[in-house]
């Protein structure tokens, strides 16, 4: 039976809508509690980000239902932060039948969210403002992935290294979508990337997962302290992956291609230094 939309799902979604809309208003220079009548200016950011997250999680959900794996509808997580949310999650109950279903479930979310995030980035960059590098005096600077650099160069027709780009809220939501995609695709534990690695390499997942932990520590020391938090979180949540019921069922060519596409997406969207002050 399909999982029912419960009050908690609705409540969390409404709260996340309000917190992301407030965050979007702040991006437009509006303080919501001082000018509540202008909070609607946060809608472009809020709706774009929620659509990216919803596409990601519903892709997981539909793939789970297709393979008869029990899964809940998305739980959105509101947060009083610069983006207004800690994302969204669904809960799946093992067991997963085989590696084919595992890669369908694991890769569907990142690929779905990635497509919407790229569209948002392109649309938002068209509305973004470009200034000579060094003109902005203070604030937060957001890092760039290989893909976002490429999109900025193509859409804005400038060298991102020589200019500062003041992102339109829609572009910022797209940037967050790419970051969320890369975080979920980290090849460790039971993250989406962990599911994909297990589906592709089976028991070798354990070695790849363990090897990712020291890499996160090094990244945390050199680039961004947040990677240290991710390393600790992965140790707490566990870096192992439960076995599938029928491990002898091999991946077909289509599933292998999907897995490798997901890993390419991870490389293209990975941002070593997501945030830094300037």
Secondary structure as UniProt FT lines:
FT   HELIX           7..27
FT   TURN            28..29
FT   TURN            32..34
FT   HELIX           36..42
FT   HELIX           43..66
FT   TURN            67..68
FT   STRAND          75..78
FT   STRAND          85..89
FT   HELIX           99..126
FT   STRAND          129..132
FT   TURN            133..134
FT   STRAND          140..142
FT   HELIX           146..156
FT   TURN            160..162
FT   STRAND          163..166
FT   HELIX           169..184
FT   TURN            189..190
FT   HELIX           192..201
FT   HELIX           202..204
FT   HELIX           205..222
FT   HELIX           226..237
FT   TURN            247..248
FT   HELIX           253..269
FT   TURN            272..273
FT   STRAND          275..277
//
